Amino acid sequence: MFEDIICALSTPRGVSATSVVRCSGPRVLERIRYLISGPRSLQPRRAYVAEFVEGDRFIDEVVVVFFEGPASYTGEDMLEISFHGNPIIVENALEALFRAGSRMALPGEFTKRAVLNGKFDLIKAEAINALITSKTERALEAAVKSFTGGLSEEVVSFREKMIRLLAAVEVELNYPDEVETDYSSLRGELLDLRNEIAHFVNSSENGIILSRGIKTAIVGETNVGKSTLLNALLKRDRAIVSDLPGTTRDTIEEDLNIEGVLFNVVDTAGIREATDAVEELGIRRSLKAIEEADLVILLRDPHNQENRDLEEDLRNGRKRLIVAANKSDIRKIESGSYDVIISAKTGEGIRDLEKLMLKKTDDITSIEDSVIISARQKQKLSDSVDCIDKSIEAIDSLITVDVVSTMIEQAARSLDELLGTNVTEDLLNRIFGDFCVGK
């Protein structure tokens, strides 16, 4: 399928014990064999100590492993060469490989070749990227479920049911005088399949949230200690803290890992009557952060009970809300209507707040039924549901059977695009463009 040889560093750049360079392409061993000195032959899947040389120039002592296609990651002949982990050595080796006729691999190109060579489907390829980029333990567990077949198995099952229903409709199209479809039964099966896919999409929201993190907005009036709380949660000084009201004029966002759950915590500008245009813009962004948040932490100063409007609005319109009373270090605070009492300055109650954050979001962090799916995968599944809906509408409206057939076929095509059996080169480039070079 491919005639060129690609190569790239597949381990992180920088000084390390070893650096692994990966090469893949037809007859790769034959074409760059002159760079590897020492062993008379390289048997597949055996490690050989050799010298990596270019003419009379010694570059490094290496360990070489040859993988003969199709029994390799890409399905092509492959070499993995382990160098000493000096970036200069790696650069010299790559330049020698380029002079030997290979080229630098594009991001994700090794995995792209694996998909095109039938080593695994596109869903598993995207799961590999999710494995690599998972930021927390729970996100990693959800990615592992996708990688080990959870998502692929579901999609293949959906597609098989769809093709079976399509075949039943096609029989009537081809033999209208001999076969009559039971449309009542067909409608019921389509509806069951539609609900099954829709339920799967809805349950996958947990996986999406685990991957990107729970959007958490810290909100409140000016000078209530929001920036101090962000610093306390992060256990480092990230936001500027000042006694002057209105110090935070824009939102500040940081990732926070609590017991394997990722929170995207946003410190917002204090909400009050704006004194200038810049502060007004900051307040608008605060309100937008509240709108987009999965969880809101409303920070209050119990010693200042003037404005309760924000709390009332949040309680009326949001399920996941934590009302935290701050500044317990100044004087004792009665629990009252507060969910938790803290001192962002001293750290008192911060652990209680973290536990409450986990409790308030446990409905969206369960990994029992969660797999990581990308926005593209979610869209294709949703497209499939839409097409099934249209096929059901066609049955209800007594529209011709070919319309029903077309809608079911389009639904199946969306699943084919998920699996990678019906995708364009442009789409593949966009998907694998998010991968790291060397994978």
C-alpha positions in Angstrom: 0.0 0.0 0.0 2.8 2.4 0.9 6.2 2.6 -0.9 8.0 5.0 1.4 9.8 4.4 4.7 8.8 6.6 7.7 10.8 7.0 10.8 10.5 9.0 14.1 11.5 9.1 17.7 8.8 7.2 19.6 10.0 8.0 23.1 9.9 11.5 24.7 12.5 14.0 23.6 15.3 14.9 26.0 18.0 13.2 28.0 17.1 9.7 29.1 18.5 6.2 29.5 17.4 5.2 26.0 15.7 6.7 23.0 13.8 4.5 20.6 13.6 5.3 16.9 10.9 3.6 14.9 11.0 2.9 11.2 8.3 1.4 9.0 7.9 0.6 5.3 8.3 -2.0 2.6 11.7 -3.7 2.8 12.8 -1.4 5.5 15.6 -3.7 6.7 17.0 -4.2 3.3 16.9 -0.4 2.5 18.7 0.8 5.6 20.7 -2.4 6.5 24.0 -0.7 5.6 23.5 1.6 8.7 23.5 -1.4 11.0 26.9 -3.1 11.6 27.5 -6.2 13.5 25.0 -9.1 13.3 25.1 -11.1 10.0 21.3 -11.3 9.9 18.4 -10.0 11.9 15.8 -12.6 12.7 12.3 -11.2 13.4 11.4 -10.4 17.0 14.9 -10.9 18.4 17.0 -8.2 19.9 20.5 -7.6 18.5 23.3 -5.5 19.8 24.8 -3.6 16.9 26.7 -0.5 15.8 24.7 2.3 14.1 27.1 3.7 11.5 27.1 5.8 8.4 30.2 5.0 6.3 33.2 5.4 8.5 31.3 7.4 11.1 30.3 5.7 14.3 27.0 7.1 15.7 26.1 4.8 18.6 25.9 1.3 19.9 22.3 0.2 19.7 19.8 -2.5 20.2 17.9 -3.4 17.1 14.6 -5.4 16.8 13.1 -6.3 13.4 9.4 -6.9 13.0 8.4 -8.6 9.7 5.1 -7.5 8.3 2.3 -8.2 8.7 3.2 -9.3 12.2 4.0 -5.8 13.3 2.3 -2.7 14.8 1.8 -1.1 11.3 1.4 -4.3 9.4 4.5 -3.4 7.4 8.2 -4.4 8.0 9.4 -2.4 11.0 12.6 -1.7 12.9 12.8 -0.4 16.4 16.3 0.9 17.2 17.2 1.8 20.8 19.9 4.5 21.2 21.5 6.0 24.2 19.2 8.8 25.3 21.2 11.8 24.1 19.3 14.1 21.8 22.4 14.8 19.7 22.8 11.1 19.1 19.2 10.8 18.1 19.4 13.8 15.8 22.5 12.3 14.1 20.8 8.9 13.7 17.6 10.5 12.2 19.6 12.5 9.7 21.4 9.3 8.6 18.1 7.6 8.1 16.8 10.5 6.1 19.8 10.3 3.8 19.1 6.6 3.4 15.8 7.5 1.8 13.3 7.5 4.7 11.3 10.5 5.8 10.0 11.9 9.1 6.7 10.4 10.0 3.7 12.7 10.4 1.8 12.8 13.7 0.0 9.5 14.2 1.2 8.1 10.9 2.4 4.7 12.3 -1.1 4.2 13.7 -2.7 5.5 10.5 -0.8 2.8 8.5 -1.9 0.2 11.1 -5.6 1.1 10.5 -5.2 1.2 6.7 -3.4 -2.2 6.8 -6.2 -3.7 8.8 -4.3 -4.3 12.1 -7.2 -2.7 14.0 -10.1 -0.4 13.5 -10.2 3.4 13.8 -12.0 3.2 17.2 -9.1 1.3 18.7 -6.6 3.8 17.1 -8.4 6.7 18.8 -8.4 4.7 22.0 -4.6 4.5 21.8 -4.4 8.3 21.7 -6.8 8.4 24.7 -4.6 6.0 26.6 -1.6 8.2 26.0 -3.3 11.5 26.8 -5.3 10.4 29.9 -4.5 12.8 32.8 -6.0 10.8 35.7 -6.4 7.2 36.9 -10.2 7.2 36.2 -9.8 8.6 32.7 -7.1 6.0 32.0 -9.5 3.2 33.2 -12.2 4.5 30.8 -9.6 4.7 28.0 -8.5 1.1 28.7 -12.1 -0.1 28.3 -12.3 1.6 24.9 -8.8 0.2 23.9 -9.7 -3.4 24.9 -12.7 -3.4 22.7 -15.6 -1.9 24.7 -16.5 0.7 22.1 -15.7 -1.3 19.0 -17.8 -4.3 20.2 -20.8 -2.0 20.8 -20.5 -0.3 17.4 -20.0 -3.6 15.6 -23.1 -5.0 17.4 -25.1 -1.9 16.4 -24.0 -2.3 12.8 -24.8 -6.0 12.5 -28.3 -5.4 13.7 -28.7 -2.5 11.3 -27.4 -4.6 8.3 -29.9 -7.4 9.2 -32.8 -4.9 9.2 -31.5 -3.4 6.0 -31.4 -6.8 4.3 -35.0 -7.5 5.3 -36.1 -4.2 3.5 -33.8 -4.9 0.5 -35.5 -8.2 -0.1 -38.9 -6.5 -0.6 -37.2 -3.9 -2.9 -35.8 -6.7 -5.1 -38.8 -9.0 -5.0 -41.8 -6.8 -4.4 -44.3 -9.4 -5.7 -43.0 -12.2 -3.6 -42.1 -10.6 -0.3 -44.0 -8.3 2.0 -42.2 -6.7 4.9 -43.9 -6.7 8.3 -43.5 -3.0 8.9 -44.9 -3.1 12.4 -42.2 -5.6 13.5 -39.5 -3.6 11.5 -40.6 -0.4 13.3 -40.3 -2.0 16.7 -36.8 -3.4 16.0 -35.7 0.0 14.6 -37.0 1.8 17.7 -35.2 -0.7 20.0 -31.9 -0.2 18.1 -32.4 3.5 18.1 -32.9 3.6 21.9 -30.0 1.3 22.4 -27.6 3.6 20.5 -29.0 6.7 22.2 -28.6 5.2 25.6 -25.0 4.3 24.8 -24.3 7.9 23.7 -25.8 9.3 26.9 -23.9 6.9 29.1 -20.7 7.8 27.3 -21.0 11.4 28.5 -19.2 10.2 31.7 -16.3 9.1 29.7 -16.1 12.4 27.9 -16.2 14.3 31.2 -13.5 12.0 32.7 -11.3 12.8 29.7 -11.7 16.5 29.6 -12.2 17.1 33.3 -15.2 18.3 35.4 -15.6 22.0 34.7 -15.7 23.7 38.1 -16.3 27.4 38.6 -15.3 29.2 41.8 -17.7 32.1 42.1 -18.6 34.8 44.6 -18.4 38.5 45.3 -15.2 40.4 45.2 -12.6 39.9 48.0 -14.3 36.7 49.3 -11.1 34.7 48.8 -11.7 32.9 45.4 -8.1 33.2 44.3 -6.8 32.1 47.7 -9.1 29.1 47.4 -7.7 28.2 44.0 -4.2 28.4 45.3 -5.2 26.2 48.3 -6.7 23.6 46.1 -3.6 23.6 43.8 -1.2 23.7 46.8 0.7 26.4 45.0 0.4 30.1 44.2 -1.3 30.4 40.8 -3.6 33.4 41.2 -2.6 36.8 42.5 -4.0 37.4 46.0 -4.7 40.9 47.3 -6.8 42.6 49.9 -8.0 45.0 47.2 -11.4 44.1 45.9 -11.6 43.3 42.2 -8.0 42.0 41.8 -9.1 39.2 39.6 -10.2 40.8 36.3 -10.3 37.7 34.2 -10.9 33.9 34.6 -7.9 31.7 35.5 -8.2 28.0 34.7 -6.1 25.1 36.1 -6.4 21.3 36.2 -6.8 19.6 39.6 -6.5 15.9 40.3 -8.5 14.7 43.3 -8.3 10.9 43.8 -8.0 10.2 40.1 -10.8 12.6 39.0 -9.8 15.6 36.9 -11.4 18.9 37.7 -10.9 22.0 35.4 -11.1 24.7 38.1 -11.8 28.2 37.0 -11.2 31.2 39.3 -13.6 33.9 38.2 -13.8 37.6 38.7 -15.9 38.8 41.6 -19.6 39.4 40.7 -20.8 42.9 41.6 -21.8 46.1 39.9 -18.9 46.8 37.5 -16.9 50.0 38.1 -15.3 50.0 34.6 -15.5 48.4 31.2 -12.6 45.9 32.0 -14.3 44.7 35.1 -17.6 44.4 33.3 -16.0 42.1 30.7 -14.5 40.0 33.5 -17.9 39.7 35.2 -19.5 38.6 31.9 -16.9 35.9 31.6 -17.6 34.8 35.2 -21.3 34.4 34.3 -20.3 32.4 31.2 -18.1 30.1 33.3 -21.1 29.5 35.6 -23.2 28.6 32.6 -20.7 26.1 31.2 -19.7 24.5 34.6 -20.5 21.0 35.7 -20.0 22.1 39.3 -20.1 25.5 40.9 -18.4 26.4 44.2 -20.1 29.5 45.6 -17.7 31.0 48.1 -19.3 33.3 50.8 -18.0 35.5 53.5 -20.3 34.8 56.5 -19.2 38.1 58.0 -20.8 39.9 55.0 -24.4 38.9 54.4 -25.4 41.8 52.2 -26.0 40.1 48.8 -27.8 36.7 48.6 -29.2 37.1 45.1 -26.4 35.0 43.5 -26.8 32.1 45.9 -30.6 32.1 45.3 -30.1 32.1 41.5 -27.7 29.2 41.7 -29.8 27.2 44.0 -32.8 27.6 41.8 -31.0 26.7 38.6 -28.2 24.3 39.3 -28.0 20.7 40.7 -24.3 20.5 41.5 -23.7 23.4 43.8 -21.4 23.7 46.8 -21.9 26.7 49.1 -18.6 27.2 51.1 -18.2 29.6 54.0 -14.7 31.0 53.9 -12.5 32.8 56.5 -13.1 30.5 59.4 -9.6 31.6 60.6 -11.1 35.1 61.5 -13.7 33.8 63.8 -16.0 30.8 64.4 -18.6 30.2 61.7 -21.9 28.5 62.4 -22.8 25.8 59.8 -26.2 27.3 59.0 -27.0 27.0 55.3 -23.4 26.2 54.3 -22.3 22.9 52.8 -18.7 23.2 54.1 -16.7 25.7 56.2 -13.2 26.5 55.2 -10.3 28.8 55.6 -8.6 29.1 52.2 -5.8 31.0 53.9 -4.9 28.4 56.5 -6.1 25.3 54.6 -8.7 24.4 57.2 -11.6 22.4 55.7 -10.0 22.1 52.2 -9.9 18.3 52.4 -13.6 18.4 53.4 -14.3 20.5 50.3 -12.4 18.1 48.1 -14.5 15.2 49.4 -17.6 17.2 48.8 -16.5 17.9 45.2 -16.2 14.2 44.6 -19.5 13.4 46.2 -21.4 16.1 44.2 -20.0 14.7 41.0 -20.1 11.0 41.6 -23.0 10.6 39.2 -20.8 11.7 36.3 -17.5 10.1 37.3 -18.6 6.5 37.5 -16.6 4.4 35.1 -18.7 1.2 35.4 -20.4 1.9 32.0 -18.0 4.6 30.8 -15.8 4.5 27.7 -13.9 7.4 26.3 -15.4 8.6 23.1 -14.3 11.6 21.0 -16.5 14.4 19.8 -16.3 12.8 16.3 -17.4 9.4 17.6 -20.3 10.9 19.5 -21.4 12.9 16.4 -21.4 9.8 14.2 -23.4 7.8 16.7 -25.9 10.7 17.0 -26.0 10.8 13.1 -26.9 7.2 13.1 -29.7 7.8 15.6 -31.1 10.6 13.5 -31.2 8.4 10.4 -33.0 5.7 12.3 -35.5 8.3 13.4 -36.1 9.3 9.8 -36.6 5.7 8.8 -39.2 5.3 11.5 -40.9 8.5 10.4 -40.9 7.1 6.8 -42.7 4.0 8.0 -45.2 6.0 10.0 -45.9 8.2 7.0 -46.3 5.2 4.7 -43.5 6.5 2.4 -42.1 4.2 -0.1 -39.8 1.4 1.0 -36.8 2.7 -0.8 -36.8 5.8 1.5 -36.7 3.5 4.6 -33.9 1.5 3.0 -31.9 4.7 2.3 -32.2 6.0 5.8 -31.1 2.7 7.3 -28.2 2.5 4.9 -27.1 6.0 5.9 -27.2 5.0 9.6 -25.0 2.1 8.8 -22.6 4.3 6.9 -22.2 6.5 9.9 -21.1 3.5 11.9 -18.7 2.4 9.1 -17.1 5.8 9.4 -16.7 5.2 13.1 -14.9 1.9 12.5 -12.8 3.4 9.7 -14.2 1.2 6.9 -15.6 4.1 5.0 -13.5 7.2 5.6 -11.7 9.8 3.5 -8.0 10.6 3.5 -8.8 14.1 4.8 -10.7 12.7 7.8 -7.9 10.3 8.6 -5.4 13.2 8.5 -7.5 15.3 10.8 -7.9 12.4 13.3 -4.3 11.4 13.4 -3.1 15.0 13.3 -3.9 15.0 17.1 -1.5 12.1 17.7 2.1 12.6 18.7 4.9 12.0 16.2 6.2 8.4 16.6 2.9 6.8 17.4 
